Structure formats: C-alpha cells, structure tokens
Amino acid sequence: MAEEKRRASGHRYALLYGLSAGLFGLILASLAWLDRGSFRVAGTTPLFCALGGGLLGRRRDLLQSGEEQRSRALAIANVNGARLIAEIEEKNHLIEEAHRQLENSFDEVKKQSALQEIARKRMEAELETARAVQAMLIPEVAKRVRGVDLALSYRSASECGGDWVGFFDEPDSKRVSVLIGDVTGHGVGAALITAGVFAYFSTLRAMHDSTGRRRASDLYDPPAMLRQLDDVVSEMGKQSTFMTLFASVIDYGKRKIRYSNAGHCFPLVISRECWNQFRNAGGSRPSRLNAPPGRILGSKTWGPTPVETWVCRERDVSEGDVVLWYTDGLLENRNPSGDPIGERRLHQWLFSLWDKPIDQVKAGLEDRVAEFLGSRAPDDDIAFVIARIP
C-alpha cells in the first residue's frame, strides 16, 4: 500500500514538472519572437533556456526514480509470491498426508467393525444355542407331575438364565418332589451349572425308574438331595459359582410337606383360613416353610468348620392350601421408577388370586409382574412354582 502511494506521488511530481517545462517552453518561444522584433530584452533567452533545461532534467530524474521504485516493488512482489506458493504447496502436502492417514484409519475401523460384527453374530449364535438348551432344562409340568394341581412360570433376564426347577412324582405313594434353585449370576456360566444339576437330577430319576424303589429315598429325602447336588455344584462351580436351593416333598396322601433349605427364599403357604382373614380384615399374611437357611451349594470351604448337613423340617397342610416356591427375582426386580416388587405387593397379588384355578393364578401373577415392570426388562431371572394341595 505504501509502495503504491509513493508511485502515485512520483507521478504527480512528474506531471507538475512537465507542465512547468511546457510553460517555460512557451515563454521561451515568445521571447524568441520578441527578440526578432522591436522589443528586445537583452539576455532573456539564455536565462529562460537554462531554467527550462533544468526543469526538464529534473523531470527525467523523477521519471527514472519512479521506474526504479516500480522495479524494486516488482522484485519484492516476486519474492513474496514465491514464498507464498511454497507455503501453499507445503500445506497441500500436509493435507494430502492427513487424508491418506484418515483413509488408512477408516479402513482399520471398517476392518475392526467387521470383526466385531462377526464376533457378535457368533456370540448370538452361541447364546441362542444356550437358550435352547436352557429351555430343555425347564420341565413340562403337565407331563411330569401327577396327583397335584401345579403350575410353573419361568422368565429369564438374559438369553439363558441361572434359575432351575425340578420335579419328581410317584403317584403310587402320593408324593411329589419339588426343587427350586438359583445360581449366582445369569448368562452362559449360570446355565451350565443348571445344566449339570438338571443332568444329575435326571440321572437319579432314571435310576429310580429302572431299578424300582432302590434309590427312592434319594428323591424323597430333602437333605440327601442337597448333599448330592452340592457335590455337582462344587465340582462345576470351582468355588466361584454357587447355588441356593430349596428341596421339598409334598406327601399329599398324608397332607404333609418335608423340606430343607440351602440358603434359598422361604416358600409361602396360604390356607383357606388365611385367605378368609385377608378378605375380612385385610391384615393377614401368608405363612412360610421356615427352615434354617443352611449353607448354599458349592461353598464347602466357607468358614473354619463348614456344615455338611441341612436341617429337615415337616409341617401339616390342608386341602386347598396354595403353596408358592419362587426365586428372589420375583421380589427384587424393579419397575422403571426403581421400586422393587417386594413381599407386601407379592402377598396382595396372591390373596387376590387365591380362589382361582392354579393355571389362572399363575397367569395372573405373570400379568401383574409384567404390568409392574412395564418397559423395564427384568434385572434377574424370575421363576416360581405354585401348587394347590388336593
């Protein structure tokens, strides 16, 4: 900008001097004319010639100085232009290098994404297989249990869960064994433990079927069942996975229940008398199959002197009594607001459904659980067995 101002100033001075020279040239011409005429002024022609020559010389110097300034400015512009071009080329090189790196990174991301997708599909296939196996572990009650009106509900918190239910019935002796357990955690690892327990229990049942009554005591002796299943869980769980389990035997011929508990939830019993009290006063509560909770399965090394036996209890039941065995998911799962189902809500649901057929009691509990959970998936597996004493 300053350079352009200097150029403009030089041009103005050159124009001014040019006009001055032209004016003196005109004066000189006039004097020459006068010199030839009657009005002669001595010495005027040389003086004005000298003045005109000086002005013309000054004009030439100024024009020459303007040319030098333009040449210098052009040289500076060329240098600055070359520097700017070099900087632009360097920036372009950096941009191209960044673009190549971005392309390489994008290719690596696509590769990793493809590998993750393959792993995800493989895992989904494995979980689907485990889920199918898990479904085989849940017995079909209608085909397994005779003599007692009984229903089973199971809802897993994941593709495969850790809750397990086992039945064995002997119509001739009017007895039904009911076992319900919960492996710590859920997923493939928990399902493997339940598969081992299921396989062992099925083996005991098959041996009883093939050898008559020789092993009948194992299936109708709650402490004996816990001891044998404890060996299975200890072997498979390696002291890192455990199982709570409640073993019970319904002797509906004598209307008694014998049971032992390995750290599991206490089953609930609602008699007709209890139900009538709830209808009339609203303050009644179900009774429980209370037994010392005992050691959970798979924890043989816990404590300095681990207990290897479980206490067996017995209680009378009456015709029409409703018994509910369940896992802790039926109490602890929460709705979208974070509220758990809880014992009080479960008791109210049971009382409201008590006089319905067992299949309807089961369906009613499932509907109430689903309505309570709403859009929130269960955090824990939910399993329960409900029976009415004949």
C-alpha positions in Angstrom: 0.0 0.0 0.0 2.8 2.4 0.9 4.6 1.5 -2.3 1.5 2.4 -4.4 1.3 5.8 -2.6 5.0 6.5 -3.4 4.3 5.7 -7.1 1.3 8.0 -7.2 3.3 10.8 -5.6 6.1 10.4 -8.1 3.6 10.6 -11.0 2.1 13.8 -9.6 5.5 15.4 -9.3 6.5 14.4 -12.8 3.2 15.8 -14.2 3.8 19.1 -12.3 7.3 19.5 -13.6 6.2 18.6 -17.1 3.6 21.3 -17.1 6.2 23.8 -15.7 8.6 22.8 -18.5 5.9 23.3 -21.1 5.0 26.7 -19.7 8.7 27.8 -19.8 9.0 26.5 -23.3 6.1 28.7 -24.4 7.7 31.7 -22.7 11.0 30.9 -24.5 9.2 30.8 -27.8 7.6 34.1 -27.0 10.9 35.7 -26.1 12.5 34.5 -29.3 9.7 36.1 -31.2 10.2 39.3 -29.3 14.0 39.1 -29.8 13.3 39.2 -33.6 11.0 42.2 -33.2 11.3 45.7 -31.9 11.0 44.8 -28.2 14.4 43.1 -27.4 15.3 42.2 -23.9 19.0 41.6 -23.5 20.0 38.2 -22.1 16.5 36.9 -21.6 16.7 34.0 -24.0 19.8 32.3 -22.4 18.2 32.7 -18.9 15.0 31.0 -19.7 16.6 28.3 -21.7 18.7 27.4 -18.7 15.6 27.4 -16.5 13.7 25.2 -18.9 16.6 22.8 -19.3 16.9 22.4 -15.6 13.2 21.6 -15.2 13.3 19.1 -18.0 16.3 17.4 -16.4 14.5 17.2 -13.1 11.6 15.6 -14.8 13.9 12.9 -16.3 15.3 12.2 -12.9 11.9 11.8 -11.3 10.7 9.5 -14.1 13.9 7.4 -13.7 13.3 7.2 -9.9 9.7 6.0 -10.4 10.9 3.3 -12.7 13.4 2.1 -10.1 10.7 2.1 -7.4 8.5 0.0 -9.7 11.3 -2.4 -10.4 12.1 -2.8 -6.7 8.4 -3.3 -5.9 8.1 -5.9 -8.6 11.1 -7.7 -7.3 9.7 -7.7 -3.8 6.3 -9.0 -5.1 8.0 -11.8 -6.9 9.9 -12.9 -3.8 6.7 -12.7 -1.6 4.8 -14.6 -4.3 7.4 -17.4 -4.5 7.3 -17.7 -0.7 3.5 -17.8 -0.7 3.5 -20.5 -3.4 6.0 -22.6 -1.4 3.8 -22.3 1.8 0.7 -23.3 -0.2 2.5 -26.3 -1.6 3.6 -27.4 1.8 0.1 -27.0 3.2 -1.3 -29.1 0.3 1.3 -31.8 1.1 0.3 -31.9 4.7 -3.4 -32.1 3.8 -2.7 -35.0 1.4 -0.8 -36.8 4.1 -3.6 -36.3 6.6 -6.1 -37.5 4.0 -4.0 -40.7 3.5 -3.8 -41.3 7.2 -7.6 -40.8 7.6 -8.2 -43.3 4.8 -6.0 -45.8 6.5 -7.7 -45.2 9.8 -11.1 -45.6 8.2 -10.0 -48.8 6.6 -8.8 -50.1 10.0 -12.1 -49.0 11.6 -14.1 -50.8 9.0 -11.9 -53.9 9.5 -12.4 -53.8 13.3 -16.1 -53.2 12.9 -16.4 -56.2 10.6 -14.5 -58.4 13.1 -16.7 -57.2 15.9 -19.8 -57.9 13.9 -18.6 -61.5 13.2 -17.8 -61.9 16.9 -21.3 -60.5 17.8 -23.1 -62.9 15.5 -21.0 -65.8 16.8 -21.9 -64.9 20.3 -25.6 -64.5 19.4 -25.5 -68.0 17.9 -23.8 -69.4 21.0 -26.3 -67.7 23.3 -29.2 -68.9 21.1 -27.9 -72.4 21.5 -27.5 -72.0 25.2 -31.0 -70.6 25.4 -32.4 -73.6 23.5 -30.5 -75.9 26.0 -31.8 -73.8 28.9 -35.4 -74.3 27.6 -34.9 -78.0 27.7 -33.9 -77.8 31.4 -37.3 -76.3 32.4 -39.7 -79.3 32.8 -43.1 -79.6 31.3 -45.2 -79.8 34.4 -48.2 -81.3 32.8 -46.1 -84.3 31.7 -44.0 -84.7 34.8 -46.3 -84.2 37.8 -49.4 -86.2 38.6 -51.6 -86.0 41.6 -51.1 -82.3 42.5 -52.5 -79.3 40.7 -49.3 -77.5 39.9 -48.0 -74.8 37.5 -44.6 -73.4 36.7 -43.5 -69.9 35.4 -40.1 -69.0 34.2 -38.7 -65.7 32.7 -35.0 -65.3 32.1 -33.3 -61.9 32.5 -30.9 -62.8 29.6 -30.7 -65.3 26.7 -30.1 -68.0 29.2 -30.5 -67.9 33.0 -29.5 -69.5 36.2 -32.8 -70.4 37.8 -33.8 -74.1 37.9 -36.8 -76.1 38.8 -37.0 -79.9 39.2 -40.0 -82.2 39.8 -40.4 -85.9 40.5 -43.7 -87.6 41.2 -44.7 -91.0 42.5 -48.5 -91.4 42.2 -48.4 -94.8 43.9 -47.1 -93.3 47.1 -48.9 -90.0 46.6 -45.7 -88.0 46.8 -44.2 -85.2 44.7 -40.7 -83.7 45.0 -40.3 -80.0 44.2 -36.9 -78.4 43.9 -36.2 -74.8 43.0 -32.7 -73.2 42.8 -30.9 -70.0 41.8 -27.4 -70.0 40.5 -25.4 -66.8 41.3 -25.5 -64.5 38.2 -27.1 -65.4 34.9 -25.9 -66.0 31.4 -24.0 -68.9 29.9 -22.0 -69.7 33.0 -25.1 -69.9 35.2 -26.9 -72.0 32.6 -24.0 -74.5 32.6 -24.4 -75.0 36.3 -28.2 -75.5 36.0 -27.5 -78.0 33.1 -25.2 -80.0 35.4 -27.8 -80.0 38.2 -30.5 -80.9 35.8 -28.4 -83.8 34.3 -27.7 -85.3 37.8 -31.3 -85.0 38.9 -32.5 -86.6 35.7 -30.0 -89.4 36.3 -31.4 -90.1 39.8 -34.9 -90.1 38.3 -33.9 -92.5 35.6 -32.1 -94.8 38.1 -35.3 -94.9 40.2 -37.4 -95.7 37.2 -35.2 -98.5 36.1 -34.4 -100.1 39.5 -37.7 -99.6 41.3 -37.6 -98.3 44.8 -33.9 -98.9 45.4 -32.9 -95.2 45.2 -36.3 -93.8 46.1 -35.0 -92.3 49.3 -32.7 -90.0 47.4 -35.6 -88.4 45.6 -37.8 -88.0 48.7 -35.2 -87.1 51.2 -34.6 -83.3 51.1 -31.2 -83.3 52.9 -29.9 -86.2 50.8 -30.8 -84.4 47.6 -29.0 -81.3 48.8 -25.9 -83.3 49.6 -25.7 -84.9 46.2 -26.4 -81.7 44.3 -23.8 -79.9 46.4 -21.2 -82.2 45.0 -22.3 -81.3 41.5 -22.2 -77.6 42.0 -18.9 -77.7 43.9 -17.3 -79.7 41.0 -18.6 -77.5 38.3 -18.5 -74.1 40.0 -14.9 -74.5 41.3 -15.7 -72.4 44.4 -16.6 -69.4 42.2 -20.2 -70.1 41.3 -22.8 -71.1 43.8 -26.4 -72.1 44.0 -29.2 -71.6 46.5 -31.8 -74.4 46.5 -35.0 -75.4 48.4 -35.8 -79.1 48.3 -39.3 -80.2 49.4 -41.5 -83.3 49.2 -45.3 -83.0 49.2 -46.9 -86.1 50.7 -50.5 -85.3 49.7 -51.7 -88.7 50.9 -50.7 -87.7 54.5 -51.1 -83.9 53.8 -47.6 -83.1 54.9 -44.6 -81.2 53.4 -41.0 -82.1 54.3 -38.3 -79.7 53.3 -34.7 -78.5 53.6 -33.2 -75.1 52.7 -29.7 -74.3 51.2 -29.9 -70.5 51.5 -33.0 -70.0 49.3 -36.1 -67.9 49.7 -38.8 -69.4 52.0 -41.9 -70.7 50.1 -45.2 -69.2 51.1 -48.4 -71.1 52.2 -51.9 -69.5 52.0 -54.6 -71.6 53.6 -58.3 -71.0 53.2 -58.5 -69.7 56.8 -55.7 -67.2 56.0 -57.4 -66.1 52.8 -60.7 -65.5 54.6 -58.9 -63.4 57.2 -57.4 -61.3 54.5 -60.8 -60.8 52.8 -62.5 -59.8 56.1 -59.8 -57.8 57.8 -57.1 -57.2 55.1 -54.2 -57.7 57.5 -53.4 -61.4 57.1 -50.1 -62.6 55.9 -49.1 -65.9 54.3 -47.2 -68.4 56.4 -43.7 -69.7 55.4 -42.0 -73.0 55.1 -39.4 -71.9 57.6 -36.2 -73.9 57.9 -32.7 -72.8 58.8 -31.2 -71.4 55.6 -28.1 -73.6 55.8 -25.1 -73.5 53.5 -25.6 -72.7 49.8 -24.5 -75.3 47.4 -20.9 -75.2 46.1 -19.5 -73.4 49.2 -17.9 -76.4 51.0 -14.8 -74.4 52.0 -16.6 -71.5 53.5 -15.9 -71.0 57.3 -13.5 -72.8 59.6 -15.8 -75.7 60.2 -18.3 -75.9 57.2 -21.6 -77.6 57.9 -22.2 -80.6 55.6 -25.8 -81.3 56.7 -29.0 -79.5 56.3 -31.9 -79.5 58.7 -35.1 -81.2 57.6 -38.5 -79.8 58.7 -42.0 -81.0 58.3 -45.4 -79.3 58.5 -49.0 -80.2 58.0 -51.0 -78.8 55.1 -54.7 -78.8 54.4 -56.8 -79.4 51.3 -57.0 -76.3 49.2 -53.8 -74.7 50.6 -51.8 -72.8 48.0 -48.0 -73.1 48.1 -45.7 -70.8 46.2 -42.0 -71.6 45.6 -40.0 -68.8 44.0 -36.6 -67.3 43.3 -35.6 -63.8 44.5 -36.3 -62.3 41.1 -39.9 -62.3 42.0 -39.2 -59.9 44.9 -36.2 -57.9 43.7 -37.0 -56.9 40.1 -37.8 -53.2 39.8 -40.1 -51.0 37.8 -39.0 -48.0 35.7 -39.2 -45.8 38.9 -36.8 -48.1 40.7 -39.3 -49.7 43.1 -38.9 -53.4 43.8 -41.9 -55.8 43.7 -41.3 -56.6 47.4 -43.1 -59.1 49.7 -46.1 -56.9 50.5 -47.1 -56.5 46.9 -46.5 -60.2 46.2 -48.7 -61.1 49.1 -51.5 -58.9 47.9 -51.3 -60.4 44.4 -51.5 -63.9 45.9 -54.5 -63.1 48.0 -56.4 -61.5 45.1 -55.9 -64.7 43.0 -56.1 -67.4 45.7 -59.6 -68.7 44.8 -58.8 -69.0 41.1 -57.7 -72.3 39.4 -53.9 -72.7 39.6 -53.3 -72.0 35.9 -55.2 -68.7 36.3 -53.2 -67.9 39.5 -50.0 -68.4 37.5 -51.2 -66.3 34.6 -52.5 -63.6 37.0 -49.1 -63.4 38.7 -47.3 -63.2 35.3 -49.6 -60.4 34.2 -49.1 -58.4 37.4 -45.3 -58.8 37.2 -45.3 -57.7 33.5 -47.5 -54.7 34.3 -45.4 -53.7 37.2 -42.1 -53.9 35.3 -43.6 -52.0 32.4 -40.9 -51.2 29.8 -38.0 -52.2 32.0 -36.5 -55.6 31.3 -36.0 -57.8 34.4 -32.6 -57.5 36.1 -32.8 -61.0 37.5 -34.4 -64.3 36.4 -37.9 -64.9 37.6 -39.1 -68.4 38.4 -41.9 -69.7 40.5 -43.9 -72.8 41.1 -47.5 -72.7 42.5 -49.5 -75.7 43.7 -52.7 -76.4 45.4 -52.9 -79.3 47.9 -55.5 -81.9 46.8 
